């Protein structure tokens, strides 16, 4: 099967998830939707979870895109890219549900997913650290990486609250705080951190 065939599998899985939910996404159903045999799917994927992971991974690419833009852009453009990227992330209901479904499977002991998530979070956090270094003149090191880790945890936590419809605060106010963090908060925070030696 060609790359186009693999793309068809992912598109089929995405369609089924939207129409029938994660539990409705079976290998047989994905194969039928893609117009391929189940054997063709197993040529590329070892399990349903591996397919779902790639669907999620493709959908949650904002940080990768932002990091690429930030290497060449001015601070205000970087901030705007980050802000817009987070707005897109908050709206990606299907991909966000997939992330938490797959994270649950990983926590239950799926070692393949545990490994994929470990690699994914390392990539996301390294990219965030690179953004902080570029945008805020942060010093690369364990404290800056820790800020990136906390930031990633905050994004995940906000996405989870949106999925759970907690409605503890209006998203407009969440976005106001995000704008403050991007425009002033992180800049000030890194100045404070730079006064503390890395351990």
Secondary structure as GFF3:
##gff-version 3
##sequence-region A 1 199
A	DSSP	alpha_helix	3	20	.	.	.	ID=ss1
A	DSSP	alpha_helix	27	34	.	.	.	ID=ss2
A	DSSP	alpha_helix	38	44	.	.	.	ID=ss3
A	DSSP	alpha_helix	48	59	.	.	.	ID=ss4
A	DSSP	alpha_helix	62	70	.	.	.	ID=ss5
A	DSSP	alpha_helix	75	91	.	.	.	ID=ss6
A	DSSP	alpha_helix	93	107	.	.	.	ID=ss7
A	DSSP	alpha_helix	111	136	.	.	.	ID=ss8
A	DSSP	alpha_helix	142	163	.	.	.	ID=ss9
A	DSSP	alpha_helix	171	180	.	.	.	ID=ss10
A	DSSP	pi_helix	181	185	.	.	.	ID=ss11
A	DSSP	alpha_helix	186	194	.	.	.	ID=ss12
###
